[in-house]
Amino acid sequence: KKEIIDTLVVKENSATVYQLTDSDGKPHGSYNYLFLALGTPSYQDFYNLQGLKNYIHNPYPVVEKLNHINKETRVAIIGSGLTAFDLVNYLSHEKDLKYPMGIFTIIPYFNSLRVPPYQGPALEYSLDKNWIEKERHKNKGVIPLNRMVKVIGKDLKANHIDLAAIREKYDPTDLKGTYRTYFGQDHPELSKLQGYIALLSGNLGDLYMSLSRKDQARYHSDYAAIFSHYQVRLAPDAVSNMYQLMTQDQLFIEPDLMEIKKHENFMLKSASGKSYQADVVINASGFDFNTDRIGDDNPLLKRLLDKGFLLDKDKRGLLVT
């Protein structure tokens, strides 16, 4: 079958109809609903390695992509997010590597961990769809970011969530600090905060779309990183495994990766002047949401973006109009 690369959006008797065409221009019918189930975006390629031998750009499925790695392989992993933990987990359990794995990153901090779910009384939560509609009406279609922050602050106070104290204890730190913070103790306050964030996440899209462009930019500069730290949670077993490997000299973390060059092998250099060789480099640097490059991987999304059916989220992804 040919790839669907375009759709024509037609208004018929007050209804919207989507007419699909493939790469040969052949029509594939008209539909009342169009679901975009296109998978994840492409991975980022910060060091222009895609296409090089023994560089694994997309590591999934790991059983297939990492099958050729053997005991003598020197492995470097780029990134320190969820994918990096997946890769370390797989390699440490399925491959008896002779050399320590290297985690190379420019962000030497780790997300919060998944703790047991909050089991207490129902949490006070204000920013539901009814609140969003009322605030939009009151503010002529937008909701000021300061207004959202103020209401969230009131909710946290009503739920007896001390955000300052939680951040002092759980804000981003290195692997050693992350391990010492989480293991061997309970986390009732963090559990409650994660419960509130789960409620907030259900309305996050509508809340974001209610912001002005200026407030959207301020959200990304002032709040997005710390919100992601507490929203995207690491599996405790994976963190414990990585920490134990580090203490046993089976893994190391280089937090200031500067460049990667390929000759016979890969040479990874850090800003601190250290150099490392690797036989295989595995990419775990996260998805590429920059819409300037979207046409290289998905011409359908590129055309929908050009037609205004999709909107550019300030080079951070796509929004559906």
VEXNUDO-541885 format. One record per residue (C-alpha): residue number from 1; residue in one letter; x, z, y. Coordinates in nm, 3 decimals. Each point is the difference from the previous one (the first is absolute). Layout:
PT num residuo    east      up   north
PT NUM       A       X       Z       Y
...
***
This chain:
PT num residuo    east      up   north
PT   1       K   0.000   0.000   0.000
PT   2       K   0.112  -0.074   0.355
PT   3       E   0.056   0.277   0.252
PT   4       I  -0.279   0.066   0.251
PT   5       I   0.168  -0.043   0.338
PT   6       D  -0.286  -0.029   0.248
PT   7       T  -0.357   0.101   0.070
PT   8       L  -0.245  -0.131   0.254
PT   9       V  -0.228   0.265   0.148
PT  10       V  -0.343  -0.155   0.066
PT  11       K  -0.310   0.153   0.156
PT  12       E  -0.316  -0.113  -0.181
PT  13       N  -0.339   0.136   0.107
PT  14       S   0.150   0.322   0.137
PT  15       A   0.201   0.043  -0.323
PT  16       T   0.375  -0.042  -0.043
PT  17       V   0.121  -0.239  -0.272
PT  18       Y   0.358  -0.041  -0.119
PT  19       Q   0.109  -0.343  -0.126
PT  20       L   0.324   0.004  -0.200
PT  21       T   0.258  -0.279  -0.040
PT  22       D   0.316  -0.018  -0.211
PT  23       S   0.349  -0.134   0.072
PT  24       D  -0.116  -0.356  -0.079
PT  25       G  -0.289   0.023   0.244
PT  26       K  -0.255   0.019  -0.282
PT  27       P  -0.310   0.211   0.082
PT  28       H  -0.088   0.295  -0.224
PT  29       G  -0.354   0.079   0.107
PT  30       S  -0.173   0.214   0.262
PT  31       Y  -0.043   0.376  -0.022
PT  32       N  -0.189   0.268   0.188
PT  33       Y   0.268   0.264  -0.055
PT  34       L   0.378  -0.032  -0.004
PT  35       F   0.206   0.281  -0.154
PT  36       L   0.375  -0.013   0.069
PT  37       A   0.161   0.145  -0.314
PT  38       L   0.345  -0.146   0.054
PT  39       G   0.214   0.291  -0.114
PT  40       T   0.273   0.163   0.204
PT  41       P   0.208  -0.163   0.275
PT  42       S   0.351  -0.122  -0.074
PT  43       Y   0.285   0.249   0.006
PT  44       Q   0.226   0.020   0.302
PT  45       D   0.345  -0.158  -0.021
PT  46       F   0.204   0.178   0.266
PT  47       Y   0.335  -0.127  -0.130
PT  48       N  -0.093  -0.364  -0.076
PT  49       L   0.064   0.034  -0.373
PT  50       Q  -0.299  -0.186  -0.141
PT  51       G   0.105  -0.272  -0.242
PT  52       L   0.337   0.153  -0.085
PT  53       K   0.085   0.055  -0.366
PT  54       N  -0.053   0.360  -0.119
PT  55       Y  -0.203   0.088   0.309
PT  56       I  -0.350   0.115  -0.100
PT  57       H  -0.223  -0.056   0.301
PT  58       N  -0.327   0.123  -0.154
PT  59       P   0.065   0.255  -0.277
PT  60       Y  -0.349  -0.007  -0.153
PT  61       P  -0.080  -0.002  -0.283
PT  62       V   0.313   0.207  -0.064
PT  63       V  -0.002  -0.049  -0.378
PT  64       E   0.045  -0.374   0.054
PT  65       K   0.210  -0.005   0.317
PT  66       L   0.250   0.268  -0.110
PT  67       N   0.015  -0.102  -0.364
PT  68       H   0.351  -0.153   0.029
PT  69       I   0.158   0.319   0.141
PT  70       N   0.230   0.159  -0.257
PT  71       K   0.219   0.307  -0.030
PT  72       E   0.295  -0.159   0.185
PT  73       T  -0.206  -0.121   0.299
PT  74       R   0.075   0.153   0.337
PT  75       V  -0.336   0.028   0.176
PT  76       A  -0.073   0.026   0.372
PT  77       I  -0.353   0.063   0.128
PT  78       I  -0.091  -0.083   0.361
PT  79       G  -0.257   0.241   0.143
PT  80       S  -0.118   0.358  -0.041
PT  81       G  -0.378  -0.030  -0.030
PT  82       L  -0.243   0.008  -0.292
PT  83       T   0.149  -0.312  -0.163
PT  84       A   0.348   0.154  -0.003
PT  85       F  -0.131   0.303  -0.187
PT  86       D  -0.178  -0.230  -0.248
PT  87       L   0.322  -0.188  -0.065
PT  88       V   0.210   0.312  -0.044
PT  89       N  -0.259   0.143  -0.237
PT  90       Y   0.000  -0.314  -0.213
PT  91       L   0.377  -0.052  -0.005
PT  92       S   0.079   0.364  -0.076
PT  93       H  -0.243   0.013  -0.291
PT  94       E   0.037  -0.351  -0.144
PT  95       K   0.366  -0.090   0.070
PT  96       D   0.302   0.212  -0.087
PT  97       L   0.204  -0.105   0.304
PT  98       K   0.374   0.071  -0.004
PT  99       Y   0.035  -0.006   0.380
PT 100       P  -0.200   0.203   0.256
PT 101       M  -0.292  -0.179   0.164
PT 102       G   0.033  -0.045   0.375
PT 103       I  -0.291   0.045   0.240
PT 104       F   0.087  -0.185   0.322
PT 105       T  -0.219   0.048   0.305
PT 106       I  -0.009   0.030   0.377
PT 107       I  -0.275   0.264  -0.020
PT 108       P   0.146   0.297  -0.191
PT 109       Y  -0.326   0.196   0.004
PT 110       F  -0.273   0.030  -0.257
PT 111       N  -0.379   0.021   0.011
PT 112       S  -0.198   0.312  -0.073
PT 113       L  -0.082   0.081  -0.361
PT 114       R  -0.334  -0.005  -0.172
PT 115       V  -0.107   0.363  -0.043
PT 116       P  -0.304   0.135  -0.192
PT 117       P  -0.323  -0.108   0.177
PT 118       Y  -0.178   0.229   0.241
PT 119       Q  -0.272   0.200  -0.179
PT 120       G  -0.137   0.216   0.283
PT 121       P  -0.316  -0.023   0.212
PT 122       A  -0.101  -0.338   0.141
PT 123       L   0.224  -0.095   0.289
PT 124       E  -0.129  -0.056   0.350
PT 125       Y   0.031  -0.372   0.075
PT 126       S  -0.137  -0.169   0.312
PT 127       L   0.131  -0.355   0.013
PT 128       D  -0.256  -0.163  -0.231
PT 129       K  -0.186  -0.328   0.059
PT 130       N  -0.273   0.166   0.210
PT 131       W   0.261   0.158   0.228
PT 132       I   0.184  -0.333   0.030
PT 133       E  -0.319  -0.185   0.098
PT 134       K  -0.098   0.259   0.261
PT 135       E   0.349   0.008   0.152
PT 136       R   0.017  -0.381   0.013
PT 137       H  -0.334  -0.011   0.180
PT 138       K   0.109   0.270   0.242
PT 139       N   0.331  -0.173   0.079
PT 140       K  -0.124  -0.362   0.016
PT 141       G   0.133  -0.112  -0.338
PT 142       V   0.325   0.192  -0.025
PT 143       I   0.104   0.356  -0.077
PT 144       P   0.301   0.142   0.188
PT 145       L   0.280   0.118  -0.226
PT 146       N   0.017   0.327   0.193
PT 147       R  -0.365   0.060  -0.087
PT 148       M   0.069  -0.048  -0.373
PT 149       V   0.303   0.228   0.013
PT 150       K  -0.203   0.268   0.180
PT 151       V  -0.280  -0.009  -0.259
PT 152       I   0.246   0.006  -0.289
PT 153       G   0.163   0.304   0.162
PT 154       K  -0.338   0.175   0.015
PT 155       D  -0.066  -0.081  -0.365
PT 156       L   0.339   0.139  -0.104
PT 157       K  -0.066   0.319   0.196
PT 158       A  -0.346   0.038  -0.155
PT 159       N   0.155  -0.043  -0.346
PT 160       H   0.278   0.252   0.078
PT 161       I   0.268  -0.265  -0.052
PT 162       D   0.314   0.091   0.193
PT 163       L   0.152  -0.344   0.049
PT 164       A   0.307   0.127   0.186
PT 165       A   0.088   0.241  -0.282
PT 166       I  -0.058  -0.268  -0.265
PT 167       R   0.218  -0.249   0.183
PT 168       E   0.278   0.253   0.043
PT 169       K   0.009   0.045  -0.377
PT 170       Y  -0.091  -0.346  -0.134
PT 171       D   0.114  -0.261   0.252
PT 172       P   0.236  -0.274  -0.133
PT 173       T   0.334   0.110  -0.140
PT 174       D   0.257  -0.119  -0.254
PT 175       L  -0.041   0.015  -0.378
PT 176       K   0.163   0.340  -0.036
PT 177       G  -0.216   0.148   0.274
PT 178       T  -0.312  -0.162  -0.142
PT 179       Y   0.065   0.146  -0.345
PT 180       R   0.066   0.351   0.132
PT 181       T  -0.311  -0.009   0.219
PT 182       Y  -0.244  -0.093  -0.273
PT 183       F   0.112   0.135  -0.334
PT 184       G  -0.048   0.355  -0.122
PT 185       Q  -0.278   0.092   0.243
PT 186       D  -0.364  -0.064   0.085
PT 187       H  -0.117  -0.208   0.297
PT 188       P  -0.355   0.104   0.098
PT 189       E   0.033  -0.098   0.367
PT 190       L   0.144  -0.342  -0.077
PT 191       S  -0.271  -0.051  -0.262
PT 192       K  -0.265   0.065   0.264
PT 193       L   0.167  -0.242   0.244
PT 194       Q   0.019  -0.268  -0.268
PT 195       G  -0.371   0.055  -0.066
PT 196       Y  -0.078  -0.056   0.367
PT 197       I   0.223  -0.311   0.013
PT 198       A  -0.190  -0.140  -0.299
PT 199       L  -0.323   0.028   0.202
PT 200       L   0.165  -0.156   0.304
PT 201       S   0.143  -0.286  -0.207
PT 202       G  -0.352  -0.108  -0.096
PT 203       N  -0.071  -0.088   0.364
PT 204       L   0.349  -0.101   0.106
PT 205       G  -0.077  -0.373   0.023
PT 206       D  -0.303   0.051   0.224
PT 207       L   0.185   0.252   0.215
PT 208       Y   0.295  -0.236   0.045
PT 209       M  -0.225  -0.292   0.092
PT 210       S  -0.170   0.221   0.260
PT 211       L   0.326   0.048   0.191
PT 212       S   0.101  -0.215   0.293
PT 213       R   0.309  -0.219  -0.052
PT 214       K   0.199   0.242   0.213
PT 215       D  -0.113   0.299  -0.207
PT 216       Q   0.069  -0.188  -0.324
PT 217       A   0.359  -0.047   0.113
PT 218       R   0.022   0.368   0.094
PT 219       Y  -0.139   0.100  -0.340
PT 220       H   0.280  -0.193  -0.169
PT 221       S   0.270   0.142   0.226
PT 222       D  -0.119   0.364   0.009
PT 223       Y  -0.205   0.073  -0.312
PT 224       A   0.021  -0.264  -0.277
PT 225       A   0.329   0.110  -0.155
PT 226       I  -0.087   0.369  -0.030
PT 227       F  -0.355  -0.081  -0.117
PT 228       S   0.144  -0.224  -0.273
PT 229       H   0.238   0.279  -0.103
PT 230       Y  -0.293   0.226  -0.088
PT 231       Q  -0.237  -0.275  -0.119
PT 232       V   0.234  -0.183  -0.244
PT 233       R   0.104   0.259  -0.256
PT 234       L   0.273  -0.004  -0.259
PT 235       A  -0.054   0.104  -0.360
PT 236       P   0.169   0.341  -0.058
PT 237       D   0.140  -0.105  -0.340
PT 238       A   0.169  -0.304   0.154
PT 239       V   0.157   0.208   0.278
PT 240       S   0.119   0.263  -0.246
PT 241       N   0.149  -0.270  -0.222
PT 242       M   0.189  -0.163   0.288
PT 243       Y   0.133   0.336   0.121
PT 244       Q   0.121   0.099  -0.348
PT 245       L   0.175  -0.336  -0.038
PT 246       M   0.173   0.056   0.335
PT 247       T   0.122   0.348  -0.099
PT 248       Q   0.133  -0.148  -0.327
PT 249       D   0.190  -0.276   0.184
PT 250       Q  -0.218  -0.267  -0.158
PT 251       L  -0.138  -0.106   0.339
PT 252       F   0.116   0.004   0.361
PT 253       I  -0.168  -0.073   0.333
PT 254       E   0.171  -0.195   0.278
PT 255       P  -0.209   0.054   0.315
PT 256       D   0.159  -0.246   0.244
PT 257       L   0.009  -0.340  -0.169
PT 258       M   0.128  -0.264   0.242
PT 259       E   0.056  -0.325  -0.191
PT 260       I   0.002  -0.161  -0.344
PT 261       K   0.224  -0.293  -0.091
PT 262       K   0.014  -0.196  -0.325
PT 263       H   0.313  -0.151  -0.153
PT 264       E   0.043   0.046  -0.374
PT 265       N  -0.178   0.334   0.035
PT 266       F  -0.192   0.163   0.281
PT 267       M   0.189   0.201   0.261
PT 268       L  -0.206   0.258   0.190
PT 269       K   0.148   0.149   0.315
PT 270       S  -0.119   0.305   0.193
PT 271       A   0.028   0.074   0.371
PT 272       S   0.230   0.291  -0.090
PT 273       G   0.255  -0.244  -0.145
PT 274       K  -0.066   0.044  -0.372
PT 275       S  -0.018  -0.298  -0.236
PT 276       Y  -0.167  -0.031  -0.339
PT 277       Q  -0.011  -0.271  -0.265
PT 278       A  -0.309  -0.082  -0.203
PT 279       D  -0.080  -0.251  -0.272
PT 280       V  -0.373   0.003   0.072
PT 281       V  -0.184   0.075   0.325
PT 282       I  -0.369   0.092  -0.027
PT 283       N  -0.221  -0.022   0.305
PT 284       A  -0.224   0.300   0.071
PT 285       S  -0.019  -0.038   0.378
PT 286       G  -0.377  -0.032   0.025
PT 287       F  -0.242  -0.276   0.092
PT 288       D   0.047  -0.252   0.279
PT 289       F  -0.301   0.016   0.232
PT 290       N   0.146  -0.229   0.267
PT 291       T  -0.254  -0.280   0.041
PT 292       D   0.266  -0.239   0.136
PT 293       R   0.115  -0.051  -0.361
PT 294       I  -0.334   0.007  -0.174
PT 295       G  -0.028  -0.378  -0.040
PT 296       D   0.309  -0.012  -0.223
PT 297       D  -0.182   0.193  -0.272
PT 298       N  -0.370  -0.050   0.064
PT 299       P  -0.123  -0.312   0.181
PT 300       L  -0.363   0.113  -0.032
PT 301       L   0.061   0.315   0.203
PT 302       K   0.201  -0.201   0.253
PT 303       R  -0.290  -0.240   0.057
PT 304       L  -0.255   0.283   0.024
PT 305       L   0.227   0.169   0.254
PT 306       D   0.031  -0.320   0.203
PT 307       K  -0.379  -0.041   0.003
PT 308       G  -0.059   0.355   0.123
PT 309       F  -0.178   0.109  -0.319
PT 310       L   0.288   0.245  -0.042
PT 311       L   0.178   0.182   0.281
PT 312       D   0.366   0.088   0.039
PT 313       K   0.047   0.377  -0.003
PT 314       D   0.302  -0.005   0.233
PT 315       K   0.228  -0.134  -0.278
PT 316       R  -0.109   0.292  -0.223
PT 317       G  -0.250  -0.183  -0.218
PT 318       L  -0.338  -0.174   0.029
PT 319       L  -0.344   0.106   0.110
PT 320       V  -0.324  -0.175  -0.101
PT 321       T  -0.222  -0.091   0.294
***
